[in-house]
Amino acid sequence: MRVEIYSDLVCPWCYIGKRRFEQAVAALPGAGQVEVVYRPFQLNPDAPEAAEPSSRVYERKFGRPAETIFGPLTQAAAAEGLTFRLEEALATNTFQAHRLLWHAGRHGRQAEVKEGLLAHYFTNGGDLGDRTALADVAAAAGLDRDGARAFLASQEGTDEVRAELAQALEAGVTAVPTFVFDGKVVLQGAQSPELILEVLTKVTDGTLPAATV
């Protein structure tokens, strides 16, 4: 089974949803047959490349103090074994990080780089636009650091990632995370592991028709 996951790297529910999805897959008989592909999505494609505290971004968007938003998100993350330090996070445009994920996919390390990028932002307060830091994440995930630096300094993958972003919008992806199972069953949101497992099981045995869940 192929599962395509549309997500952005500064989306807290994408990280939480990733953990819930992983719990569901771990409980699925034949979990090793599940192929996961991460697809790009940008919640704010017009975000500047210059980093700024994520608290400012949240306050502009929601019109209230960031701590009133960060508290519940941090608690939800902790329930999944994740440590969020959103008050330290630096918001920036995520396009370069999505390019790195595309590069990692060509080298069979996409899952590792995805996890590293999410931890870099949510746990370590890192800047997802800092190409040196991105190369460090790539190296920690098993990729060649110099190769990652050279890739990020080039324009390679730019057109391909832009095409994937456009394809997501054309396919009707408007919120993340969005999970697409075998190209036909769509599950939106950071759903519970139990619901995700139910969908995985029914897709596997063919009892769930193509639909949006």
MARDREN-262955 format. One record per residue (C-alpha): chain; z, y, x. Coordinates in Angstrom, 2 decimals, always signed. Each point is the difference from the previous one (the first is absolute). Layout:
["A"; [Z; Y; X]];
...
% end
This chain:
["A"; [+0.00; +0.00; +0.00]];
["A"; [-0.89; +3.46; +1.24]];
["A"; [+2.31; +2.86; -0.93]];
["A"; [-1.15; +3.54; +0.68]];
["A"; [+2.82; +2.54; +0.02]];
["A"; [-0.86; +3.67; -0.47]];
["A"; [+2.76; +2.18; +1.38]];
["A"; [+0.84; +3.14; +1.93]];
["A"; [+2.24; +0.09; +3.03]];
["A"; [+2.25; +2.78; -1.31]];
["A"; [+0.51; -1.62; -3.40]];
["A"; [+3.59; -1.29; -0.26]];
["A"; [-0.83; -2.36; -2.85]];
["A"; [-2.78; -1.50; +2.10]];
["A"; [+2.54; -1.08; +2.62]];
["A"; [+2.41; -1.26; -2.66]];
["A"; [-2.87; -1.73; -1.80]];
["A"; [-1.10; -1.61; +3.26]];
["A"; [+3.41; -1.61; +0.44]];
["A"; [+0.02; -1.23; -3.60]];
["A"; [-3.49; -1.43; +0.42]];
["A"; [+1.06; -1.78; +3.19]];
["A"; [+2.97; -1.56; -1.82]];
["A"; [-2.33; -1.26; -2.72]];
["A"; [-2.49; -1.45; +2.47]];
["A"; [+2.80; -1.76; +1.90]];
["A"; [+0.99; -1.76; -3.24]];
["A"; [-3.56; -1.07; -0.80]];
["A"; [-0.99; -3.61; +0.83]];
["A"; [-2.90; +0.25; +2.41]];
["A"; [+0.98; +3.50; +1.10]];
["A"; [-2.00; -0.50; +3.17]];
["A"; [-3.19; +0.11; -2.05]];
["A"; [+0.60; +3.62; -1.06]];
["A"; [-2.16; +2.45; +1.96]];
["A"; [+1.20; +3.60; -0.16]];
["A"; [-2.29; +2.96; +0.68]];
["A"; [+1.37; +3.54; +0.01]];
["A"; [-2.31; +2.62; -1.48]];
["A"; [+0.43; +3.75; +0.53]];
["A"; [+1.05; +2.52; -2.62]];
["A"; [+1.14; +3.58; +0.50]];
["A"; [+2.45; +1.58; -2.39]];
["A"; [-0.77; +3.38; +1.55]];
["A"; [-3.36; -0.08; +1.77]];
["A"; [+0.18; +3.76; +0.56]];
["A"; [+3.29; -0.15; +1.88]];
["A"; [-0.13; +1.89; +3.30]];
["A"; [+0.00; -1.87; +3.29]];
["A"; [+2.92; +2.10; +1.25]];
["A"; [+3.24; -1.80; -0.78]];
["A"; [+2.78; +1.53; -2.07]];
["A"; [+3.27; -1.37; -1.37]];
["A"; [-0.66; -2.29; -2.92]];
["A"; [+2.83; +1.70; -1.89]];
["A"; [-2.16; +3.14; -0.31]];
["A"; [-2.89; -2.02; -1.40]];
["A"; [+2.20; -1.69; -2.60]];
["A"; [+1.62; +3.28; -1.02]];
["A"; [-3.38; +1.70; -0.45]];
["A"; [-1.32; -2.92; -2.02]];
["A"; [+3.00; -0.63; -2.25]];
["A"; [+1.67; +3.42; -0.07]];
["A"; [+3.51; -1.22; +0.76]];
["A"; [+2.16; -0.73; +3.05]];
["A"; [-1.33; -2.86; +2.08]];
["A"; [+3.37; -1.73; +0.20]];
["A"; [-0.05; -0.61; -3.76]];
["A"; [-3.20; -2.01; +0.55]];
["A"; [+0.83; -1.61; +3.32]];
["A"; [+3.29; -1.50; -1.21]];
["A"; [-1.46; -2.33; -2.65]];
["A"; [-2.93; -0.92; +2.26]];
["A"; [+2.34; -0.87; +2.86]];
["A"; [+2.08; -2.19; -2.33]];
["A"; [-3.07; -1.79; -1.33]];
["A"; [-1.19; -0.61; +3.55]];
["A"; [+3.41; -1.29; +1.11]];
["A"; [-0.09; -2.56; -2.80]];
["A"; [-3.09; -1.44; +1.71]];
["A"; [+1.57; +0.06; +3.48]];
["A"; [-1.77; +3.20; +1.07]];
["A"; [+1.53; +3.04; +1.66]];
["A"; [-1.44; +3.30; -1.17]];
["A"; [+0.72; +3.22; +1.87]];
["A"; [-2.23; +2.27; -2.02]];
["A"; [+2.00; +3.06; +0.98]];
["A"; [-1.30; -0.56; +3.55]];
["A"; [-3.57; -0.97; -0.91]];
["A"; [-2.92; +2.23; +0.98]];
["A"; [-2.77; +0.32; -2.55]];
["A"; [-3.59; +0.32; +1.13]];
["A"; [-3.51; -1.05; -0.93]];
["A"; [-0.19; -3.80; +0.11]];
["A"; [-3.71; -0.38; +0.76]];
["A"; [+0.43; -0.79; +3.70]];
["A"; [+2.61; -2.64; -0.78]];
["A"; [-2.38; -1.59; -2.51]];
["A"; [-2.66; -0.02; +2.71]];
["A"; [+2.42; -1.86; +2.27]];
["A"; [+0.58; -2.56; -2.75]];
["A"; [-3.77; -0.49; -0.28]];
["A"; [-0.15; -0.53; +3.77]];
["A"; [+2.90; -2.45; -0.16]];
["A"; [-1.77; -1.97; -2.72]];
["A"; [-2.91; -0.65; +2.34]];
["A"; [+2.43; -1.52; +2.51]];
["A"; [+2.05; -2.09; -2.41]];
["A"; [+3.13; +2.15; +0.27]];
["A"; [-0.17; +2.02; -3.19]];
["A"; [+3.21; -1.35; -1.54]];
["A"; [+1.98; +0.73; +3.15]];
["A"; [-1.38; +3.52; +0.36]];
["A"; [+0.59; +0.71; -3.69]];
["A"; [+3.66; -0.93; +0.33]];
["A"; [+0.31; +2.02; +3.20]];
["A"; [-1.50; +3.12; -1.55]];
["A"; [+2.24; -0.17; -3.05]];
["A"; [+3.10; -0.46; +2.14]];
["A"; [-1.15; +2.82; +2.29]];
["A"; [-0.07; +2.44; -2.91]];
["A"; [+2.76; -1.15; -2.35]];
["A"; [+2.59; -1.34; +2.45]];
["A"; [-0.68; +1.80; +3.27]];
["A"; [-1.06; +3.41; -1.32]];
["A"; [-3.28; -0.23; +1.87]];
["A"; [-3.17; +2.07; -0.26]];
["A"; [-2.92; -2.09; -1.31]];
["A"; [-2.44; +2.54; +1.39]];
["A"; [+1.23; -0.23; +3.60]];
["A"; [-2.63; -2.10; +1.75]];
["A"; [+2.25; -0.89; +2.91]];
["A"; [+2.62; -1.30; -2.42]];
["A"; [-2.69; -1.86; -1.95]];
["A"; [-1.15; -1.69; +3.21]];
["A"; [+3.61; -1.00; +0.68]];
["A"; [+0.23; -1.56; -3.48]];
["A"; [-3.23; -1.87; +0.69]];
["A"; [+1.33; -1.29; +3.32]];
["A"; [+3.27; -1.16; -1.59]];
["A"; [-2.11; -1.92; -2.54]];
["A"; [-1.89; -1.83; +2.72]];
["A"; [-3.05; +2.20; +0.50]];
["A"; [-1.10; +1.50; +3.30]];
["A"; [+1.55; +3.46; +0.30]];
["A"; [-2.83; +1.51; +2.03]];
["A"; [-2.55; -1.49; -2.35]];
["A"; [+1.81; +1.49; -2.98]];
["A"; [+0.20; +3.41; +1.71]];
["A"; [-3.73; -0.09; +0.77]];
["A"; [-0.78; -1.01; -3.58]];
["A"; [+2.10; +2.82; -1.46]];
["A"; [-1.65; +2.52; +2.35]];
["A"; [-3.42; -1.08; -1.27]];
["A"; [-1.61; +0.33; -3.41]];
["A"; [-0.35; -3.76; -0.39]];
["A"; [+1.04; -1.26; -3.41]];
["A"; [-0.01; +3.47; -1.55]];
["A"; [-2.96; -0.61; -2.28]];
["A"; [+1.23; -3.47; -0.93]];
["A"; [+3.46; +1.21; -1.00]];
["A"; [-1.43; +2.89; -1.98]];
["A"; [-2.26; -2.48; -1.79]];
["A"; [+2.99; -2.21; -0.84]];
["A"; [+1.94; +2.99; -1.32]];
["A"; [-2.95; +0.93; -2.21]];
["A"; [-0.34; -3.60; -1.17]];
["A"; [+3.64; -0.05; -1.07]];
["A"; [-0.53; +3.03; -2.23]];
["A"; [-3.23; -1.44; -1.39]];
["A"; [+1.83; -3.24; -0.80]];
["A"; [+2.54; +1.98; -2.03]];
["A"; [+2.95; -0.16; +2.37]];
["A"; [+2.12; +3.01; -0.92]];
["A"; [+3.48; -1.10; +1.03]];
["A"; [+1.45; -2.07; +2.79]];
["A"; [+0.89; -2.65; +0.78]];
["A"; [-2.83; -1.78; -1.80]];
["A"; [-0.48; -3.72; +0.58]];
["A"; [-3.35; -1.68; -0.67]];
["A"; [+0.07; -3.79; -0.11]];
["A"; [-3.29; -1.74; +0.80]];
["A"; [-1.87; +3.12; -1.05]];
["A"; [+0.77; -0.43; -3.70]];
["A"; [+3.69; +0.33; -0.89]];
["A"; [+1.67; +3.35; +0.61]];
["A"; [+3.73; +0.63; +0.18]];
["A"; [+1.20; +3.58; +0.32]];
["A"; [+3.29; +1.28; +1.33]];
["A"; [+2.91; -1.40; +2.02]];
["A"; [+0.66; -2.79; -2.46]];
["A"; [+2.79; -2.54; +0.29]];
["A"; [-0.46; -3.06; +2.24]];
["A"; [+0.31; -2.15; -3.12]];
["A"; [-2.93; +1.68; -1.74]];
["A"; [-2.12; -0.04; +3.15]];
["A"; [+0.73; -3.70; +0.49]];
["A"; [-0.98; -0.67; -3.62]];
["A"; [-3.32; +1.76; +0.54]];
["A"; [-0.61; -1.80; +3.30]];
["A"; [+0.72; -3.35; -1.62]];
["A"; [-2.25; +0.59; -2.99]];
["A"; [-2.84; +1.32; +2.13]];
["A"; [+0.33; -3.07; +2.22]];
["A"; [-0.17; -2.46; -2.90]];
["A"; [-2.61; +2.00; -1.91]];
["A"; [+2.11; +0.66; -3.10]];
["A"; [-0.05; +3.80; +0.29]];
["A"; [-3.25; +1.64; -1.10]];
["A"; [-1.37; +3.09; +1.71]];
["A"; [+2.08; +2.91; -1.17]];
["A"; [+2.23; +2.88; +0.97]];
["A"; [+3.62; -1.12; -0.13]];
% end
